Amino acid sequence: MATKGNMTLRIEPELKKQAADLFQSLGMDLSTATGIFYRQALRYHGLPFEVRLDEPNDITYAAMKAAENDEDMHGPFDSVADMMEALNA
């Protein structure tokens, strides 16, 4: 068996707990999951998943364009109720 070294990661406690629970349900611990991540990164020569900015889809873009031309959709509104009424019109 290969000699293993130690690594220290700084991570939020709740994120660590959620990840540990997930990996436990998959039959592994955090160390094993981290090792899998590194092996996949080496295999892909980068991150083993897509990293991108969230972008609105075509339906959202169409709604945004329609809202640009809608006089009733521009504020300022006097109240949240007035804004919601304009949104629901």
Secondary structure, 3 states (H helix, E strand, C coil): CCCCCCCCCCCCHHHHHHHHHHHHHCCCCHHHHHHHHHHHHHHHCCCCCCCCCCCCCHHHHHHHHHHHCCHHHCCCCCCHHHHHHHHHC
